[in-house]
Amino acid sequence: MREHLPYTRAVVTLDEDGTRLDTSFRTPHLSVMALVADGGRPFLHLSSREAQVIVSTTGGGPVTEQDVMLARQIADVAARYLADCERLHTEQSTNPHQVVDESEQGKAA
């Protein structure tokens, strides 16, 4: 059985289409905060010891309808993530020898 060690992974890709940054948090050392700056701009802040991601309003300006739609999407996806974590934790607690199939990891719901 493979040991699942925590890590944060960040990859930068530079090509003819531009720059892309991919960050994966797979660590218990993750913090998530929702903040509002002095100017009234909201922030969603995810960070580990090695990396951080900050999401805020479009162009750092006033809240737009698109910003509200994105915030709703984040809330919906976070609720689904919570439900999956709770379900899998319960299943794994009742059957601790259950092995998760690697092909099932990362499959979109």
Backbone as CSV, one residue per row, in Angstrom:
resi,resn,N_x,N_y,N_z,CA_x,CA_y,CA_z,C_x,C_y,C_z
1,MET,0.838,-1.189,0.000,0.000,0.000,0.000,0.879,1.248,0.000
2,ARG,0.558,2.209,-0.813,1.317,3.439,-0.942,1.012,4.380,0.213
3,GLU,2.062,4.958,0.799,1.871,5.932,1.868,1.517,7.277,1.254
4,HIS,0.541,7.940,1.812,0.084,9.225,1.287,0.708,10.348,2.110
5,LEU,1.846,10.837,1.665,2.535,11.909,2.369,1.994,13.266,1.924
6,PRO,1.873,14.219,2.844,1.358,15.539,2.476,2.372,16.318,1.643
7,TYR,1.857,17.156,0.753,2.721,18.035,-0.031,1.901,19.145,-0.667
8,THR,2.583,20.199,-1.055,2.016,21.249,-1.882,2.830,21.262,-3.156
9,ARG,2.164,21.300,-4.297,2.842,21.240,-5.591,2.507,22.498,-6.376
10,ALA,3.530,23.152,-6.902,3.322,24.326,-7.756,4.142,24.137,-9.022
11,VAL,3.513,24.315,-10.177,4.167,24.149,-11.470,3.883,25.390,-12.307
12,VAL,4.932,25.962,-12.872,4.784,27.100,-13.773,5.094,26.618,-15.181
13,THR,4.200,26.906,-16.124,4.395,26.538,-17.518,4.460,27.809,-18.350
14,LEU,5.511,27.928,-19.146,5.672,29.061,-20.058,5.689,28.515,-21.471
15,ASP,4.761,28.980,-22.312,4.761,28.569,-23.720,4.192,29.696,-24.569
16,GLU,3.926,29.423,-25.843,3.456,30.478,-26.747,2.095,31.042,-26.344
17,ASP,1.328,30.308,-25.542,0.025,30.794,-25.083,0.129,31.666,-23.840
18,GLY,1.320,31.741,-23.240,1.498,32.569,-22.050,2.001,31.768,-20.873
19,THR,1.748,32.289,-19.704,2.209,31.685,-18.457,1.022,31.053,-17.741
20,ARG,1.246,29.863,-17.201,0.209,29.167,-16.438,0.821,28.674,-15.136
21,LEU,0.095,28.857,-14.035,0.531,28.386,-12.728,-0.494,27.384,-12.213
22,ASP,-0.045,26.180,-11.909,-0.902,25.154,-11.314,-0.422,24.909,-9.891
23,THR,-1.350,24.944,-8.946,-1.021,24.704,-7.545,-1.950,23.635,-6.997
24,SER,-1.363,22.622,-6.344,-2.139,21.562,-5.705,-1.792,21.528,-4.226
25,PHE,-2.798,21.665,-3.379,-2.607,21.563,-1.942,-3.038,20.171,-1.506
26,ARG,-2.106,19.385,-1.046,-2.406,18.036,-0.538,-1.718,17.882,0.798
27,THR,-2.142,18.723,1.713,-1.475,18.818,3.010,-2.473,19.199,4.093
28,PRO,-2.236,18.734,5.315,-3.091,19.182,6.418,-2.702,20.588,6.887
29,HIS,-1.609,21.113,6.349,-1.117,22.430,6.743,-1.696,23.517,5.847
30,LEU,-2.973,23.431,5.581,-3.654,24.372,4.693,-4.565,25.259,5.523
31,SER,-4.534,26.540,5.220,-5.489,27.426,5.874,-6.322,28.110,4.802
32,VAL,-7.562,28.378,5.138,-8.486,29.041,4.228,-9.128,30.178,5.008
33,MET,-9.079,31.360,4.427,-9.665,32.531,5.091,-10.458,33.350,4.082
34,ALA,-11.490,33.997,4.560,-12.224,34.985,3.784,-12.019,36.316,4.499
35,LEU,-11.512,37.285,3.762,-11.184,38.576,4.350,-11.815,39.690,3.533
36,VAL,-11.946,40.851,4.148,-12.379,42.046,3.423,-11.334,43.119,3.696
37,ALA,-10.766,43.672,2.623,-9.752,44.716,2.744,-10.383,46.006,3.251
38,ASP,-9.543,46.919,3.691,-10.025,48.206,4.196,-10.909,48.924,3.183
39,GLY,-10.605,48.776,1.907,-11.398,49.423,0.862,-12.695,48.707,0.553
40,GLY,-12.999,47.612,1.238,-14.242,46.888,1.026,-14.165,45.777,0.002
41,ARG,-12.951,45.441,-0.438,-12.796,44.377,-1.434,-12.631,43.031,-0.725
42,PRO,-13.457,42.005,-1.093,-13.349,40.684,-0.466,-12.193,39.871,-1.060
43,PHE,-11.623,39.000,-0.233,-10.555,38.094,-0.638,-10.867,36.695,-0.140
44,LEU,-10.540,35.698,-0.946,-10.524,34.305,-0.517,-9.059,33.904,-0.536
45,HIS,-8.530,33.457,0.585,-7.099,33.205,0.733,-6.884,31.750,1.155
46,LEU,-6.194,30.977,0.304,-5.800,29.603,0.615,-4.282,29.576,0.700
47,SER,-3.729,28.991,1.766,-2.273,28.954,1.858,-1.794,27.744,2.635
48,SER,-0.603,27.308,2.251,0.137,26.283,2.987,1.484,26.905,3.321
49,ARG,2.373,26.110,3.867,3.707,26.610,4.174,4.468,26.983,2.905
50,GLU,4.108,26.326,1.786,4.892,26.475,0.559,4.274,27.395,-0.488
51,ALA,2.970,27.629,-0.428,2.317,28.387,-1.501,1.038,29.038,-0.985
52,GLN,0.575,30.015,-1.748,-0.703,30.642,-1.429,-1.435,31.018,-2.702
53,VAL,-2.762,31.052,-2.603,-3.618,31.483,-3.708,-4.601,32.488,-3.117
54,ILE,-4.715,33.620,-3.789,-5.660,34.649,-3.352,-6.606,34.940,-4.513
55,VAL,-7.911,34.902,-4.230,-8.931,35.224,-5.220,-9.622,36.488,-4.724
56,SER,-9.784,37.464,-5.617,-10.479,38.684,-5.253,-11.286,39.167,-6.457
57,THR,-11.813,40.353,-6.339,-12.702,40.890,-7.359,-11.955,41.227,-8.654
58,THR,-12.702,41.303,-9.732,-12.156,41.549,-11.060,-11.321,42.823,-11.086
59,GLY,-10.063,42.663,-11.461,-9.172,43.810,-11.572,-8.907,44.512,-10.252
60,GLY,-9.284,43.886,-9.153,-9.106,44.529,-7.854,-10.047,45.694,-7.635
61,GLY,-11.111,45.750,-8.444,-12.047,46.879,-8.348,-13.340,46.514,-7.636
62,PRO,-14.391,47.279,-7.918,-15.706,47.033,-7.302,-16.229,45.638,-7.659
63,VAL,-17.093,45.112,-6.812,-17.674,43.786,-7.024,-18.626,43.840,-8.215
64,THR,-18.387,42.934,-9.182,-19.232,42.857,-10.380,-20.173,41.663,-10.268
65,GLU,-21.127,41.603,-11.204,-22.032,40.442,-11.264,-21.222,39.167,-11.492
66,GLN,-20.169,39.240,-12.321,-19.303,38.075,-12.550,-18.632,37.626,-11.256
67,ASP,-18.208,38.583,-10.423,-17.588,38.246,-9.140,-18.575,37.501,-8.243
68,VAL,-19.816,37.959,-8.229,-20.855,37.303,-7.424,-21.099,35.882,-7.943
69,MET,-21.158,35.721,-9.269,-21.364,34.386,-9.852,-20.203,33.457,-9.508
70,LEU,-18.970,33.964,-9.573,-17.810,33.151,-9.216,-17.861,32.751,-7.744
71,ALA,-18.229,33.690,-6.871,-18.328,33.383,-5.439,-19.367,32.286,-5.192
72,ARG,-20.476,32.324,-5.923,-21.496,31.270,-5.797,-20.948,29.924,-6.271
73,GLN,-20.204,29.940,-7.388,-19.600,28.694,-7.882,-18.628,28.128,-6.854
74,ILE,-17.805,28.984,-6.259,-16.854,28.527,-5.236,-17.605,27.909,-4.061
75,ALA,-18.683,28.560,-3.622,-19.478,28.031,-2.504,-20.104,26.689,-2.860
76,ASP,-20.650,26.562,-4.072,-21.271,25.304,-4.503,-20.241,24.178,-4.576
77,VAL,-19.088,24.465,-5.153,-18.041,23.448,-5.283,-17.493,23.073,-3.909
78,ALA,-17.331,24.058,-3.023,-16.854,23.774,-1.665,-17.849,22.897,-0.913
79,ALA,-19.140,23.127,-1.102,-20.163,22.294,-0.459,-20.095,20.861,-0.974
80,ARG,-19.861,20.691,-2.283,-19.734,19.345,-2.847,-18.478,18.659,-2.327
81,TYR,-17.374,19.409,-2.225,-16.117,18.875,-1.677,-16.326,18.413,-0.233
82,LEU,-17.016,19.228,0.563,-17.320,18.862,1.948,-18.141,17.581,2.003
83,ALA,-19.186,17.490,1.191,-20.040,16.295,1.186,-19.236,15.051,0.797
84,ASP,-18.368,15.165,-0.217,-17.531,14.028,-0.624,-16.558,13.626,0.482
85,CYS,-15.940,14.616,1.131,-15.010,14.316,2.227,-15.732,13.614,3.374
86,GLU,-16.908,14.123,3.746,-17.664,13.512,4.842,-18.079,12.090,4.491
87,ARG,-18.566,11.888,3.270,-18.993,10.556,2.845,-17.819,9.572,2.841
88,LEU,-16.717,9.966,2.241,-15.552,9.077,2.157,-14.942,8.818,3.524
89,HIS,-14.923,9.830,4.381,-14.393,9.638,5.734,-15.235,8.619,6.498
90,THR,-16.554,8.718,6.353,-17.449,7.754,7.001,-17.227,6.353,6.450
91,GLU,-17.150,6.228,5.126,-16.914,4.918,4.498,-15.575,4.328,4.944
92,GLN,-14.550,5.152,4.991,-13.223,4.667,5.361,-13.145,4.333,6.844
93,SER,-13.919,5.035,7.668,-13.944,4.741,9.102,-14.595,3.398,9.383
94,THR,-15.609,3.054,8.586,-16.294,1.777,8.796,-15.555,0.619,8.136
95,ASN,-14.693,0.917,7.157,-13.903,-0.113,6.487,-12.475,0.422,6.307
96,PRO,-11.655,0.417,7.395,-10.338,1.045,7.345,-9.355,0.387,6.378
97,HIS,-9.632,-0.820,5.926,-8.714,-1.508,5.007,-9.086,-1.282,3.549
98,GLN,-10.117,-0.474,3.324,-10.547,-0.169,1.959,-9.455,0.629,1.261
99,VAL,-9.085,0.210,0.062,-8.069,0.902,-0.725,-8.778,1.710,-1.797
100,VAL,-8.436,2.998,-1.910,-9.018,3.854,-2.928,-8.310,3.571,-4.240
101,ASP,-9.083,3.284,-5.274,-8.544,3.017,-6.607,-7.962,4.317,-7.155
102,GLU,-6.675,4.307,-7.546,-5.989,5.482,-8.064,-6.725,6.074,-9.266
103,SER,-7.390,5.247,-10.080,-8.093,5.755,-11.259,-9.321,6.562,-10.865
104,GLU,-9.832,6.384,-9.656,-10.991,7.118,-9.184,-10.604,8.486,-8.658
105,GLN,-9.323,8.673,-8.253,-8.897,9.953,-7.721,-8.873,10.993,-8.812
106,GLY,-9.401,12.151,-8.511,-9.386,13.251,-9.465,-10.493,13.190,-10.501
107,LYS,-11.375,12.161,-10.422,-12.466,12.047,-11.392,-13.494,13.133,-11.114
108,ALA,-13.901,13.855,-12.135,-14.873,14.944,-11.973,-16.233,14.373,-11.622
109,ALA,-16.928,15.064,-10.740,-18.272,14.630,-10.346,-19.301,15.168,-11.293
